[in-house]
Amino acid sequence: MKSKLLTTLILAACAVPGIALADEASPFSANVGLTTDYIFRGISQTSAEPALQGGIDYAHGSGFYAGIWGSNVSWISDFNPGVSSSLELDTYFGFRNALDSGFSYDVGYIRYNYPASNYPAGATKADTDEVYAAVGYKWISAKYSYGLGKFLTVPGASGTSYFEVNASVPLGDSGFTLGAHIGRQDYRGDAADALAMAGSDPTYSDYKLSVSRDFGGYVAALAASNTNASGFYTTPAGKDLGRSTVTLSVTHAF
């Protein structure tokens, strides 16, 4: 799985003409990281196993940006039995800027792609499209993401949304940064309503506290997260994917 991800990222880099990651003036950048568990909106995407992740970004002086990001995953859909995936590859673009007043904004589009997936006949594919908008002031920001059409493997879920508030506060001259996050994943559509009526409501809230520090270009982060997700987010073996957990990650940007 790790070799597949690395190969995908290398091919993506080679496809960009004139890329020069080592050039400080280049609009391109890249990142690679390792985490003890890939947590997305409070839910483990790797069944509490480690993940190798990385991406390539382009940023123009106007504020336009685009990129690709990938990670190994390991999940089985609760809504569509038999659907499973081992790779997530996201593509996105948008426009963002920071103003002199301390305010910032970010609007964009992201597609979550799952190319290494197993889909039995008639199953709903997990590939998902979202648009998002965020506004920030100094160390705090709020972001709203809106799903277009189906959401992951839940069909007829147009309007499914995620609202989050994030804070990132430098701790004086220590070099450490304290992070805080709260979010709510709100599923919509007939399928989600049917799940809720059956006692398996996919809508939930998640919470996270983190501390991070840059060690010579390598950012280490320790994060504690939890959710109030129902039993909908479990593996066939009964493992709770929305449980309280602590993760350690190291990321390097170049």
N, C-alpha and C positions, 0 to 999 in steps of 0.2 A: 504494500500500500504506500509506504513512504517513497519507494522508488518511482511509483506512478505519479505521485504528487510532484516530486522534484523534476521528473521528466517534463510534466506539463508546464511547470514554471519556466524551465530552461527554454522550451520551445516558444513560449509566449514572449520571452525576452528576445530571442533571435528574430521573431517576426516583426519587431519594432525597428524601423530603419534608423541608423545613426545613433543607437542607444549608447550612452557613455555614463554608466552608473558612478564611476569614480570622479567625474567632472562635477565640481560644485555648482557650476553655472548651468548644468543640464536640467531640463524640466522633468527628467525621469528620476525616479527613486525606487528602491526595492526594500523588502523586509522579509525576514525569516524568523520563525519562532518555534518554541517547543513548550507545551503546556501539559500538566498532569491530567487535565480533563477539559474537553472543549465544551464550555457552557454558553449556550445561545438563549438569551432571554430567560435565564434561570434553569433551562432544561439541558441535561447532558446530551450531547450529540454523538458521544463515543462510548456510551454505556460505562462511564466512569473509568475509561482507559485513556492513556496519553494520546496527544495529537501533534503532528508535525504540520506547520502552517507557513504560508508565505504569500507574497503578492508583489505586483509591479504597478506603479502609479505614474500618471502624467499630470502635471499641474502647470497651467498657463498663467502668465502675469495678470490676465483679465479676471481670473477667478474660476475659469473653467477647469475641470479635472475629469479624469477617467482612469479606470484601473481594473485589475483582475486579481482575485484573491482565492486561495484554495486551502483545503484542509481534508485530512482523512476523517471519515465519520463511520459510525456503526450503529445503525438503528433499523428497527422494523416497525412499519406503520401499524398503529392500533386501528385506524379506520379502514384500511384496505389490507386484509390478511394476505400475507405472502409478499408484500412490497418491502424491499430492503435496499439499503444503499451503503456504499463504502467510500464515496468521494463527493465532496461539495466543491463547486467551482463557481464563484460569484463574479459577475461583470456589472459595472456601474459607471455612471457619469453624472455630473452635476455642476453647480455653480455656487461658489462660496467666497465670502470676503469678511475681513475684520475691519471695523471702522475705528477712527481715532477716538471716538467717544467711549470705547470699551465694548460696544455692541458687536455682534457677529451674526451672520446668517448663512444658511446652507440649504439648498433645494436640489433634489436629484431623483434619479431612478436607479433601481437595483434589480437584477434578476438572479435568483438563487438557482443554480443549475446542478443537477445530480446525474452526471453522465455514467457513473459506474453503479447502476441500479438494476434491480430485478423487478420486472413488472409482469405479473400473471395476466392472462387474457381478461380484458374488461376493467383492469385496475386503473385508478387515476394516477397520472404521473406527478412527481413531487415538484417539478420545476415551477417556480413561483415568481411573479412580478410584483414589485412594490414601488410606489412613489413616496417621497418623504420631504419634510420641511422642518428646519430647526432654527431656533433663535437663541442666542446666548448673550450673557453680560458678564464680562470678566471671568470668574471661576465657575459660573453656573449656567446650565443650558437646558432647554426643553426641546423634545423632538417628537414628531407625529409621523408614523408610517402607515400607509393605506394600501391594502392588498387589492390587486386587480384580478378579477376572475376567481379561480380556485385558489386555495391557500395550502401549500404543501400537498398532502394527499387527500384533503377534504374538498370535494366538489361543491360547486354552488356556494362558495364562501366569499363572494365579492363583497367588499366593505369590511372584511376582517382588518383590524387595526391594532397598532401597538403605540402606546403613549409612554414616554419615559422622561424623567428628570435626572440629570447628572451633575455632580459637583466634583471639581478637581482643585484642591487647595494645597499650595506649597507650604511645607512646615518650616517657616523661617529660612535660615541658612543651612539647614541640615542636609539638604539635597533630597529629602523624602517628600513625596506628594501623597496626600490623603484623598481617596476617592469615595464617593457615595452615589448610589443609584437606586431608583425605584421605578418600576415599570408595570404596565398592565397590558396583557394580551387579550383582546376582546374578539372572539369568533362570532361571525354573522352568517346568515343563510339557513336554509331549511335543514341541511345536514347537521349543522352545529346545534340547531334548536332540537332536533331529534335526539342527539346525544345528551343534551342537558335534561330532556324529559326522561331519558332512560337512566338518569343518575350518574352520568359520566360526562360532566360539563367540562369542555376543554378550556373555557375562559379562566384566567388566573392572574395573580400578581406576583412579581418577583422583586427581591431586594438584594443589595450587595454592598459590602464595605471592602475597601482595598487600600493597600499601601504599596508604593513603588519607588524605585530609585534607579538612576542611570549610573552604571558602573563602566565608564570609559566606552560608551557607545552600546552597551548591553543593558537593556532595561529589565530589571527583575521586579516581579509583582507578586504579592501574596493577597489573595482575595477570598472572602467568606460570603457565600450566597445561599439563598433559601427561597422557597416559593410556597404558595398555598394551593398548588395544583392538586387536582383530584387524582384518583387512581387511573385516569385516562393515560397518564404519562408513565407507563410501566412497560417493562419488557415481558415477553411471553413467560420468562422464568420468574416474573414477579419482582424484578429489580426496579426500584423507584428512581426515575430519571429526574424528578423535580425535588429531590431531597436536599436537606441542608448539607453543604459540602465546602471544603477549603481547597483551593487550587494554587499551584505555584507555576509561574510562567517566566520565560526568558525570551526577549525579543531583540533582534539586532536590525537596525535600519542602515542602508548604505546607498 
